């Protein structure tokens, strides 16, 4: 099993969710996060004073999938979240040793 953590733009969430659902991937966790990458924030003006916004608002999407579903989940996320501009986000993929569903006690791939 793999865990995909995707950092995406706020307005891309519905498109990503729709693409994952169409690919047969269900279940995800979404968190509001702030950070910066290569773009290093941006400058804004407020009442005539210029200031730098270092941490930009993004969404962190977490999805756990079976190994067989990894490539279609990655494709669904990357294609639906891409705008072609700096700041589209990143995917982090990690190995998951086990998953246990609290309600039923199921574990492994059955718990996803």
Buried (B, 14 or more C-beta within 10 A) or exposed (E): BBBBBBBBBEEBBEBBBEBBEEBEBEEBEBEEEEBBBEEEEEEEEEEEEEEEEEEBEBBBBBBBBBEEBBEBBBEBBBEBBBEEEEBBBEBEEEEBEEBEEEEEEEEBBEBB
